[in-house]
Amino acid sequence: MIYLDNAATTYPKPVSVLHTAEKALYDYGANPGRSGHRLSLETSKQVFNARESCAEFFGGETENTVFTLNCTHAINFALKGVCQTVGHCHVITSDLEHNSVIRPLHALYKQKRISYSIADSGDSDSELIASLERLIRRDTAVIAITAGCNVNGRITPLSDISALCRRHNICLIADCAQAAGVIPLSLSDGINIICAPGHKGLYGPMGTGVLVTDGRFPLSTLIEGGTGSASGDIDQPDFLPDSFESGTINTPGAIALGRGVEFVNTKGIDRIYAHEMSLCELFIKRCENIKGIKLYRCENAKSLPVVSFTAGDESSSVTADMLSQNGFYLRGGLHCNFLAHKKQGTLETGTVRLAPSVFNTRSDIIKLTELLYRKYGGKIS
């Protein structure tokens, strides 16, 4: 098996993450923040350490870092939390967005709680910025945008977008599903709310994610309940992270996520990015002369280590199935992102997506391209 579906979730996980998750189940089994006995206090300490690691990783404060179930959960908290606080408002997003962004926005629109516009990302950073600026209105309260597209890998210029948001007092919410752990991301870059999964580039378990806010834009809660704090008050606590962590969190997952962040820090984001991009570049070079292979990349913008491709007139699901039968695990389809596929003209066929991780090797890519050569013909350069 050669696993190259790391944009969906990273696999395998670092041994340190696996051991930490197991240890958490064995040694930190009490409910954090709910009891005063020693085991609960020790569990709370481990959760705090993980929260602190995530906060530092994204340049935030520990108390403003909320554990969520995944990135989608965090995005819903952020979008609906800001919009509910502001009242009826206008939101801008882009044509690169995952359904995790566009579906919550459309749901809010159908409920007549917001209006929204979709910016044309064009083929360059300057075109994207110009499109975003043209759509700003007096009632625009939020720009919600991906840090990097999960279909074609395009990285968005968050620092420039944040400057635009600051000029107009707009909240910038960044969907960092593909970018967290792969490129540097920090609230110090002007992002107001970072939403990230734990199970992708941070190498944590599934069922983990984080929301990190700079606290500038208040957030209303989506769910209320027991938090272990202010238990004598009928109202939900109004302070983070408690106000957004009703019920028992995924304690072993959160603790293991902290170890995943430690793994990324030890490896170094720059080294991880360079390694994964080198594998993508090797794939692109070796595919140049394979018949029928078409690559989908944005040539005028920086990219994440993600490459989408099609093989002739085949549906991407057919290609992905063939690869799977031969031991190569890549994802075919629309990748929960019809907007990006519509933009690049692959809405009917979808694409097959190559997404390496720190654990993949050049040999993996060579074997994959040799199979594509045998299947589709041509010449490997």
SVG drawing of the C-alpha trace seen along z (x, -y; Angstrom):
<svg xmlns="http://www.w3.org/2000/svg" viewBox="-35 -51 49 55">
<polyline fill="none" stroke="black" stroke-width="0.4" points="0.0,0.0 1.2,-3.5 -1.0,-6.1 -1.2,-9.5 -4.5,-10.8 -3.1,-13.0 -5.3,-16.0 -8.2,-14.0 -6.4,-12.8 -2.7,-12.0 -1.8,-8.4 0.2,-6.9 0.3,-9.0 3.6,-9.5 4.4,-6.9 4.5,-9.6 0.9,-10.5 -0.2,-6.9 1.5,-6.3 0.2,-9.5 -3.4,-8.6 -3.0,-5.2 -1.4,-6.6 -4.3,-9.2 -6.9,-6.4 -4.9,-4.5 -3.6,-7.2 -5.8,-10.3 -9.3,-8.8 -11.0,-11.3 -13.2,-14.1 -11.1,-17.3 -12.4,-20.3 -15.3,-18.5 -13.9,-17.1 -11.3,-18.1 -9.7,-14.7 -6.2,-14.1 -6.9,-12.1 -9.2,-14.8 -6.7,-17.5 -3.9,-15.6 -6.1,-15.1 -6.9,-18.8 -3.2,-19.6 -2.6,-17.4 -5.4,-19.1 -4.1,-22.5 -0.6,-21.6 -2.1,-20.5 -4.2,-23.7 -1.1,-25.7 0.8,-24.0 -1.9,-24.7 -2.2,-28.3 1.6,-28.9 1.6,-27.1 -0.9,-29.6 0.3,-32.7 -2.8,-32.8 -3.6,-33.0 -4.2,-29.7 -7.6,-30.9 -8.7,-31.8 -8.0,-28.4 -11.0,-26.1 -10.9,-22.3 -13.5,-21.3 -14.4,-18.0 -12.8,-19.0 -12.2,-22.0 -15.8,-22.1 -17.0,-22.3 -14.6,-25.2 -15.7,-27.0 -19.4,-26.7 -18.6,-28.1 -16.7,-31.0 -19.1,-32.0 -22.3,-31.6 -20.8,-33.0 -19.7,-36.2 -22.8,-36.6 -25.2,-36.0 -23.4,-38.7 -23.4,-41.3 -26.9,-40.6 -27.9,-40.5 -24.8,-41.2 -22.9,-40.6 -20.2,-37.9 -17.6,-37.5 -16.0,-34.2 -14.2,-32.9 -14.6,-30.4 -11.9,-28.2 -13.9,-27.2 -14.6,-23.8 -18.3,-23.0 -17.3,-23.5 -17.4,-27.2 -20.0,-27.6 -22.7,-25.4 -22.9,-27.2 -23.0,-30.5 -25.8,-29.3 -27.7,-27.9 -27.5,-31.3 -28.6,-32.9 -31.7,-30.7 -32.5,-31.5 -32.4,-35.2 -29.6,-35.9 -27.0,-37.0 -26.3,-37.8 -23.1,-36.6 -20.9,-37.1 -18.4,-34.8 -15.2,-36.5 -13.6,-35.4 -10.1,-34.3 -8.8,-34.8 -5.4,-33.4 -3.3,-35.5 -3.2,-37.0 -3.7,-40.5 -6.9,-39.4 -8.2,-37.8 -7.6,-40.8 -9.2,-43.1 -12.2,-40.9 -12.6,-40.8 -12.3,-44.6 -14.9,-45.2 -17.4,-43.1 -17.0,-45.0 -20.2,-46.8 -21.1,-49.0 -22.6,-46.0 -19.8,-43.5 -18.8,-42.0 -16.8,-38.9 -14.4,-37.6 -14.2,-33.8 -11.6,-32.3 -9.4,-29.2 -5.7,-29.4 -5.1,-26.9 -7.4,-25.2 -7.9,-21.4 -8.4,-20.8 -5.6,-22.6 -3.4,-23.5 -3.5,-27.3 -2.4,-29.3 -4.3,-32.5 -2.4,-35.7 -3.8,-35.9 -1.5,-38.8 -2.8,-41.0 -6.4,-39.9 -5.9,-40.7 -4.6,-44.2 -7.8,-44.7 -9.9,-43.5 -8.3,-45.8 -8.9,-48.9 -12.6,-48.1 -13.0,-46.6 -13.9,-43.2 -13.4,-39.9 -11.1,-37.5 -11.9,-33.9 -9.3,-31.5 -10.2,-27.9 -6.8,-26.3 -7.8,-22.7 -5.1,-22.1 -2.5,-24.6 -2.2,-24.0 1.1,-22.2 2.3,-22.7 2.8,-26.5 3.3,-29.0 0.0,-30.5 -0.4,-32.9 -2.9,-35.4 0.0,-37.9 -0.5,-37.9 -3.8,-39.7 -6.1,-36.7 -8.8,-37.1 -10.0,-33.5 -8.0,-30.4 -10.0,-27.2 -7.9,-24.0 -8.3,-20.2 -6.2,-18.2 -6.1,-15.1 -4.4,-16.4 -1.2,-18.4 -1.0,-18.5 -0.9,-14.6 -3.4,-14.3 -6.3,-11.8 -9.6,-12.1 -12.3,-13.9 -10.0,-16.8 -9.7,-20.4 -9.1,-23.9 -10.5,-27.4 -8.0,-30.1 -9.3,-33.7 -7.6,-37.0 -10.8,-38.0 -11.4,-41.1 -14.7,-39.9 -17.2,-38.5 -18.6,-35.0 -22.1,-33.8 -22.4,-30.2 -24.1,-27.5 -24.7,-25.0 -24.9,-25.4 -24.5,-23.0 -22.2,-21.8 -18.7,-23.3 -17.5,-22.5 -17.4,-26.2 -20.0,-28.7 -22.2,-25.7 -24.5,-27.7 -25.5,-30.1 -28.3,-29.3 -26.5,-31.3 -23.7,-29.8 -20.3,-31.1 -19.3,-34.1 -15.6,-33.4 -13.4,-31.2 -12.7,-28.4 -15.5,-27.3 -18.3,-29.0 -17.5,-26.9 -16.7,-23.6 -20.0,-22.4 -20.0,-18.8 -16.9,-16.5 -14.3,-17.2 -12.4,-14.4 -9.8,-14.3 -7.4,-11.6 -7.7,-13.2 -6.8,-16.7 -3.9,-15.4 -2.6,-13.4 -3.1,-16.5 -0.8,-18.4 1.8,-15.7 1.1,-16.0 1.8,-19.7 5.1,-18.9 5.9,-16.5 5.4,-19.2 7.5,-21.7 10.3,-19.2 10.3,-18.4 9.9,-22.0 7.2,-23.4 9.7,-24.6 11.3,-21.2 7.9,-19.5 6.7,-21.8 10.0,-21.4 9.8,-17.6 6.2,-17.3 6.6,-19.9 9.6,-18.0 7.4,-14.9 4.7,-16.9 7.3,-18.4 8.7,-15.0 5.2,-13.7 4.6,-16.7 7.8,-16.2 7.4,-12.5 3.8,-13.0 4.7,-15.5 4.9,-12.9 2.4,-10.4 -0.5,-10.2 -3.8,-11.7 -2.6,-12.9 -3.8,-16.4 -2.6,-18.3 -4.6,-21.1 -2.4,-23.7 -2.5,-27.5 0.7,-28.7 0.6,-32.3 0.2,-31.6 2.0,-29.7 0.8,-26.2 0.4,-23.7 1.7,-20.1 -1.4,-19.0 -1.7,-17.9 -5.0,-17.1 -5.1,-15.3 -7.3,-13.4 -6.5,-10.5 -8.0,-10.9 -11.7,-11.0 -12.0,-8.7 -14.1,-9.7 -11.8,-10.4 -13.5,-7.7 -12.5,-5.1 -8.9,-6.2 -8.8,-6.2 -10.3,-2.7 -7.7,-1.5 -5.0,-3.0 -6.5,-1.5 -6.6,2.0 -2.9,1.6 -2.1,0.5 -2.1,-3.3 -4.6,-5.2 -5.5,-8.6 -8.9,-10.3 -11.0,-10.8 -14.2,-12.9 -15.1,-16.5 -13.3,-16.6 -16.3,-18.3 -15.5,-21.4 -17.8,-22.0 -16.8,-25.6 -13.1,-25.0 -14.0,-22.1 -16.6,-24.3 -13.9,-27.0 -11.4,-24.7 -13.9,-22.8 -13.9,-19.4 -17.3,-19.4 -18.4,-16.5 -15.4,-14.2 -13.8,-15.4 -10.1,-14.8 -7.7,-12.4 -5.8,-14.1 -2.2,-13.4 -1.4,-14.6 1.9,-13.4 2.9,-13.6 6.1,-13.7 6.2,-9.9 6.1,-9.5 9.2,-9.0 10.5,-9.6 10.1,-5.8 6.4,-6.1 6.1,-8.7 8.3,-6.8 6.2,-3.6 3.0,-5.6 4.1,-7.2 5.4,-3.9 2.0,-2.5 0.4,-5.5 2.9,-5.0 2.1,-1.3 -1.7,-2.0 -1.8,-5.1 1.4,-4.9 3.8,-7.7 7.2,-8.4 8.4,-9.3 10.8,-12.2"/>
</svg>
